[in-house]
């Protein structure tokens, strides 16, 4: 009799043990992965839509907002965030070089053309002798702004400086325009004080502009735009992190394209079809 009870008890222990393993396995499968993503500006509609879709994959994406263009990379390098999405490849390359960091792109997002805006002028041709134009003061966006002014026919810069000319590299300035360098997020706020400002697309949208409609001159989009495609960035050691790759994949979808088109009024262009996924 005792033997029979021992057998039954042993069987019960095995069943409960298996049930516990099953419960543990099920619980493990539903573990939520928390990821902090650094962004610039208040407009997060696109990432908010991605965030909702990632919940179905048990990924909790927290958007960490910054106000200065150097903060998200510093935060990523210091591991206070896991990813960021605000910059183009050229900006990242220059940041890595200056700060000796090892941050890498893991996916393309959008191409957002740079624009020239004004509260006083309706056409780029209305600029007058001695007018003041504000541009971003960082190396990459400042160089890009000067190249845009050149494309618009306002100045000429030294070709040997490639993508990063500075104001000292201006070789021709027929209107004697005064070029004032400001932090990129300040260029929109300076519009009341200058004839025109060169403003990054995201900053312009945050300021209430529709780049494709309100810019008095907009940067052309072609193969030369490739260095300015916006990207999702991680630390090099995390470049193949499966959770981060899922985030990239969730971004590069038709659902995201729709939100990009709606929120940017066509001013930002999904880049993964035109320039590749990475």
C-alpha positions in Angstrom: 0.0 0.0 0.0 2.8 2.4 0.9 4.5 1.6 -2.4 1.4 2.5 -4.3 1.1 5.8 -2.5 4.8 6.5 -3.2 4.3 5.8 -6.9 1.2 8.1 -7.0 3.1 10.9 -5.1 6.1 10.6 -7.4 3.8 10.9 -10.5 2.2 14.0 -8.9 5.6 15.6 -8.3 6.6 15.0 -12.0 3.3 16.5 -13.2 3.6 19.6 -11.0 7.2 20.0 -12.1 6.3 19.9 -15.8 3.5 22.3 -15.2 5.9 24.7 -13.5 8.3 24.4 -16.4 5.5 25.1 -18.9 4.4 28.1 -16.9 7.9 29.4 -16.6 8.5 28.9 -20.4 5.2 30.7 -21.2 6.2 33.6 -18.8 9.6 33.8 -20.4 8.2 34.1 -23.9 6.1 37.1 -22.8 9.0 39.0 -21.3 8.9 42.6 -22.4 12.1 44.1 -23.8 12.5 47.7 -22.9 14.5 49.9 -25.3 15.2 53.6 -24.9 15.4 55.6 -28.2 16.8 59.1 -28.3 15.1 61.6 -30.6 15.2 65.4 -31.3 12.2 67.7 -31.3 8.5 67.3 -30.3 7.2 65.6 -33.4 7.3 61.9 -32.6 4.2 60.8 -34.6 6.1 58.4 -36.8 7.9 56.7 -33.9 4.7 56.7 -31.9 3.1 54.5 -34.6 6.1 52.2 -34.7 6.0 52.0 -30.9 2.4 50.8 -30.9 3.2 48.0 -33.4 6.3 46.9 -31.5 4.1 46.2 -28.4 2.8 43.2 -30.3 6.3 41.9 -30.3 6.7 42.5 -26.6 9.1 45.4 -27.2 8.5 48.5 -25.0 10.0 51.5 -26.9 10.6 54.5 -24.8 11.2 57.8 -26.7 13.7 60.0 -24.9 13.5 63.6 -26.2 16.6 65.9 -26.5 16.9 69.5 -27.5 20.5 69.7 -28.6 22.0 67.8 -31.6 25.0 66.5 -29.6 23.1 65.1 -26.7 21.6 61.9 -28.2 25.0 60.6 -29.3 26.6 61.4 -26.0 23.8 59.6 -24.2 24.1 56.6 -26.5 27.9 56.4 -26.0 27.4 56.6 -22.2 24.7 53.9 -22.4 21.9 56.0 -20.9 19.9 55.2 -24.0 20.0 52.2 -26.3 19.5 53.7 -29.8 18.9 57.1 -31.3 17.3 58.4 -34.5 17.8 62.0 -35.4 20.9 62.4 -37.6 22.3 61.5 -41.0 25.4 59.4 -41.8 27.6 62.4 -42.4 26.8 63.9 -39.0 27.5 60.6 -37.3 30.8 60.1 -39.0 32.0 63.5 -38.0 30.7 63.0 -34.4 32.6 59.7 -34.1 35.8 61.3 -35.4 35.6 64.3 -33.0 34.5 62.4 -29.9 36.4 59.1 -30.6 33.1 57.1 -30.2 32.1 54.0 -32.1 28.5 54.4 -33.0 27.1 52.8 -36.2 24.0 53.0 -38.4 21.7 50.0 -38.3 19.0 51.2 -40.6 17.8 54.0 -42.9 14.7 56.1 -42.0 14.0 59.2 -44.1 15.6 61.8 -46.3 14.5 65.2 -45.1 15.6 68.0 -47.5 17.1 71.1 -46.0 15.3 74.3 -46.7 15.7 78.1 -46.8 12.8 79.8 -45.0 11.8 83.5 -44.4 9.2 85.5 -42.7 10.0 88.5 -44.8 10.6 87.1 -48.3 8.5 85.1 -50.7 11.2 84.1 -53.1 14.9 83.4 -52.9 15.4 86.1 -55.6 14.1 88.8 -53.2 17.3 88.7 -51.1 19.1 92.1 -51.1 22.6 93.4 -50.7 23.8 92.8 -47.1 20.9 90.6 -46.0 21.6 88.2 -43.1 21.1 84.5 -43.4 21.2 82.1 -40.4 22.7 78.6 -40.8 23.4 75.7 -38.4 26.8 76.0 -36.7 27.8 72.3 -36.6 30.3 71.1 -39.2 28.1 68.8 -41.2 24.8 70.8 -41.2 26.7 74.0 -41.6 28.6 72.7 -44.6 25.4 71.3 -46.0 23.7 74.7 -45.6 26.5 76.5 -47.4 26.3 74.0 -50.3 22.5 74.6 -50.4 23.1 78.4 -50.6 25.5 77.6 -53.5 23.0 75.4 -55.3 20.5 78.3 -54.9 23.0 80.6 -56.7 23.7 82.9 -53.8 27.3 82.0 -53.0 30.2 79.9 -54.2 32.5 77.8 -52.0 35.9 76.2 -52.3 35.3 72.8 -54.1 38.3 71.2 -52.4 36.4 71.4 -49.1 33.9 68.7 -50.3 30.9 68.3 -48.0 32.2 70.4 -45.2 32.9 73.9 -46.3 32.9 76.7 -43.7 32.1 80.4 -44.0 35.8 81.0 -44.5 35.7 78.8 -47.6 33.2 81.1 -49.4 34.9 82.3 -52.6 32.1 84.4 -54.0 29.3 86.3 -52.3 27.9 88.8 -54.8 25.2 90.2 -52.4 27.7 90.4 -49.5 25.2 88.3 -47.5 26.0 88.1 -43.8 26.1 84.4 -42.8 25.4 83.9 -39.1 26.0 80.5 -37.5 23.6 79.3 -34.8 22.8 76.1 -33.1 20.6 74.1 -35.5 17.5 74.2 -33.3 17.8 78.0 -33.0 17.7 78.8 -36.8 13.9 78.7 -36.9 13.6 81.0 -33.8 15.9 83.5 -35.5 13.6 84.1 -38.4 12.2 87.4 -37.0 15.8 88.8 -36.8 17.2 87.7 -40.2 16.2 87.9 -43.8 16.2 84.1 -44.1 17.3 80.9 -42.3 18.5 77.5 -43.4 16.5 75.1 -41.3 16.7 71.3 -40.9 13.4 69.7 -41.9 12.6 68.3 -38.4 13.2 71.7 -36.8 11.1 73.4 -39.5 8.2 71.0 -38.9 8.4 71.6 -35.1 8.2 75.3 -35.9 4.9 74.8 -37.8 6.3 74.8 -41.4 5.4 72.4 -44.2 8.8 72.3 -45.9 7.5 71.4 -49.4 5.1 74.4 -49.2 6.8 77.0 -47.0 10.5 76.9 -47.9 11.5 79.6 -50.3 14.1 77.1 -51.6 14.3 73.4 -50.9 17.3 71.1 -51.3 17.0 68.8 -54.4 16.8 65.0 -53.7 19.1 62.9 -55.8 22.1 60.6 -55.4 24.1 63.4 -53.8 21.6 63.3 -51.0 22.8 59.8 -49.8 25.1 61.1 -47.0 22.1 63.0 -45.6 19.8 60.1 -45.2 18.6 59.9 -41.6 19.5 56.7 -39.7 18.9 54.6 -36.6 22.1 54.4 -34.6 23.4 51.9 -32.1 26.7 51.2 -30.3 28.9 49.0 -32.6 28.8 46.2 -30.1 24.9 46.2 -30.4 24.7 46.4 -34.2 23.4 42.9 -34.5 21.1 42.9 -31.4 18.0 41.0 -32.4 15.6 43.3 -30.6 17.1 46.4 -32.2 16.9 44.7 -35.6 13.2 44.1 -35.0 12.8 47.8 -34.3 14.4 48.7 -37.6 12.2 46.2 -39.4 9.1 47.6 -37.8 10.1 51.1 -38.9 10.8 50.1 -42.5 7.2 49.2 -43.4 4.4 50.5 -45.5 2.5 51.5 -42.3 5.4 53.8 -41.4 5.5 55.3 -44.9 1.9 56.3 -44.5 2.5 58.1 -41.3 5.6 59.8 -42.7 3.6 61.1 -45.7 0.8 62.3 -43.5 2.8 64.0 -40.8 5.5 65.6 -43.0 3.1 66.6 -45.8 5.3 64.8 -48.2 8.4 66.8 -47.1 10.2 63.7 -45.7 10.9 60.8 -48.0 11.0 57.2 -46.8 14.7 56.3 -47.6 14.9 52.5 -47.4 13.3 52.0 -50.9 15.4 54.7 -52.6 18.7 54.4 -50.8 18.5 50.8 -49.3 17.6 49.5 -45.9 20.9 50.3 -44.3 
